[in-house]
Amino acid sequence: MLNWWDKNFASCELGDERLSDRAYSIGKKISEGFGKALSEIFKSGSELKRAYEFSAITKQNLARS
């Protein structure tokens, strides 16, 4: 039986096979390490950096004007 991640995201298509593979592997690791810090999930610095770079989260400036 497929696990939750495979059922929901195995068919992820981002228009580039490498990007789709990266999205799948990052998401799978995050789902396996749910509740842990990203630095615990991604053991090497390069893995962690790639996961952060892949995300669409931008730095927000919350300073009052």
N, C-alpha and C positions, 0 to 999 in steps of 0.2 A: 504494500500500500504506500502511496506517495505521502510524504510528509506535508505539513502545512505550507512550507515555503515552495516546494515543487508544485503543489496544486495551484497556488496563487500567482507565481512569478516565473515558472519555467519557460513560458512562452513570451517572455519580455523581448520585444524587438525595438531597438533604438536606431535602426537604419545602418548600423555598422556592427559586424559580428564581434569585433573586439570590445566595443562598448557594451553590447548586450551581455557578453561573457563576464565583463568586469562588474556590471550591475548585479548579475546573478550571484557571483562569488562574494561580493561585498554584502549583499542582502542576506545571503545564507549565513555568513559568519556572524552578522549582527543578530539574526534570529536565533542562532545557536547560543549566543552569549547574552541573550536578553537580560537586561538589568545590570550588566557590567559596564565599566568605563570602556570607551573605545580603545584606550591604551592597553587594556587587559585583553580585548578581543583580537586586536592586531598586534602581534608580538614584535615585529620588526618596525623600525622607524619608517622605512620606505613603504610598507603596507599601510601604516597609519596615515602617512602623508597622502598616498593615493586615494584612500577612502575619503579624507577631508576634501581633496581637490575634486573628487567626483561629485560630491554633494553640491546642490545648488544654493546652499545657505550663504548669504552674504553678510558681511559684518554690518551691524546696525549702529548708528550713532544716536544714543539716547540722551545726549546733552540737551538741556533746556535752552531755548533761544531767547 
